[in-house]
Amino acid sequence: MTTQVLIVSQALYLGCVYALLALGLTITYSATRVVNFAQGEFFVLGAGVAYYLEAVRHQPAWVAVLAVVVVSMVLGVITERAIMLPIQRSGIHYAWIISTLAVALILQSLYSKLFQGALLRPPPLVEGSVRIVGAGVSYQILLVIVCAIAIMVAYDQFLRRTAYGSAVRATAHDPETTASFGVSIRGVILTSFIVSGVITALAGLLVSSVLFIQPTVGLTYTTSGFVAMVIGGLGSSRGAIAGGLVVGLLNSLVVNLIGANLGQIAIVCLLAIILLIRPQGLFSQPAGEH
């Protein structure tokens, strides 16, 4: 029973991490139809800011959380212009690949310079652990699960109950018609970059004391989130969450029951199978629904 509890807690934990990454990617994709390969850099940003303020400057956790939100909002504004401006001016359909990868590589170089290859691992927000059916589960892992669920539920309700949510769905369906009704497409896109950046950066802050995050691993986390997003269904926020949980569960089961080096292989194999039999994703929704 102890082993099962540990596997379940790890599966939920990893699933929440992947779900937040996939959700961040989905938010910008829903508004722009662009897969932001620089999304993982916000994840590293959250870990880096928390590490600098808590481990280096010895500031309290609430200062780190506030700083992560503010800095990620600023970076969201900057990356929106750095990514969308070349796309709009070039007129090339696949210009987003170049612009998002360029931003990702620039941020990776900046992080490497700032942190000099340091392991971005601040102290946990909550110390200690609790025993569940004989198994010790750290409070930090439980905090990640609770906070991730709260963030996902809050965004889902925000998307469905606010004017922003209606604008995102309308923009994804028909941006020209939406603009004719006086909706600021630029405002929707900018807000999407900011919201997705904050969510992903908070995810990085929450898990940095558990995972071993280095300044150059942003693209790795982007890839994991992208796989979860594709499995769940492109453009669906609930699909992204479900896809993240599926990926986390599969990875945890394979790592614990078969071998530590087979988790990513199993995820890629699952992605290949899904693309063959259901390319729209497991939890895809009709166009215009997110």
C-alpha positions, 0 to 999 in steps of 0.5 A, a space after each residue: 500500500 505504501 508503494 501505491 500511495 507514493 506512485 499515486 502522489 507522484 503521478 498526480 504531482 507530475 500530472 499537475 506539472 504537465 497540465 499547467 505547462 500544457 494549459 499555458 501553451 493552450 492559452 496562447 494557441 487558442 488566441 493566436 494558433 501559435 505554439 509558443 516554443 518559448 513557453 518553457 522559459 517562463 517555467 525556468 523564470 519562475 524557478 530562477 526568480 524564486 531561487 534568487 530571492 529565497 536561496 540567494 537573497 534570503 527573502 520570504 516566500 511571499 516576496 518571491 511569489 509576488 516577484 514571479 507574478 510581476 516579472 512574468 507579466 512583464 516578460 509576457 508583454 515583451 515576448 508577445 511583441 517579439 513573437 507576434 510582430 515578426 509573424 504579422 510583418 512576414 506574412 509567412 504561415 510558419 514564421 511562428 516557428 522561427 520567432 518562438 524558437 528565437 525567443 526561447 534561445 535568447 532567453 536560454 542564453 540570458 538565463 545561462 548568463 544570469 545563473 551561471 549554470 546553477 541548479 535553480 532549487 530554492 527551499 520548499 514553500 512548506 517544510 516537512 511531510 505527512 504520512 498517508 497510509 504509511 507513506 511519507 509525502 512531502 507537504 510541498 508535493 501536496 501544495 503543488 497538487 492543490 495549487 495546480 488544481 486551484 489554478 486550473 479551476 480558476 482559469 477554466 471558470 475565468 475563461 467561461 464566465 468573463 468577456 475575455 473568455 468569450 473574446 478568446 473563443 470568438 477570436 479563435 473562430 473568426 478574428 476578422 468578424 470578432 474585430 468588426 464587433 469592436 473587440 481588440 484582437 491585439 488586447 486578447 492576444 496580449 492578455 493571453 501571453 500575460 496569463 499563460 506566462 504567469 501560470 507557467 512561471 507560478 508552476 516553475 516556482 511551485 515545483 522548483 524545490 522538488 525538481 532539478 531545474 537548470 537554466 537551459 531546460 526550458 525547451 525540454 519542459 515546452 516539449 513535455 507540455 506540447 505532448 500533453 496538449 496534443 494528447 488532450 486536444 489542440 485548443 482545448 483548455 480542459 483537454 490540456 489539463 486532462 492530457 497533462 494528467 494522462 502524461 503524468 500518470 503514464 510517466 509515473 507508472 512506467 518509471 516506477 514499475 518498469 524503469 527510470 529511463 523509459 518514462 519519456 519513451 512511453 510518452 512519445 509512443 503514446 503520442 505516436 499512437 494517438 496521432 495515428 488513431 485520433 489526431 485531434 486528441 483524446 479530449 478535443 472539442 468542437 471548433 470554437 469551444 475551449 
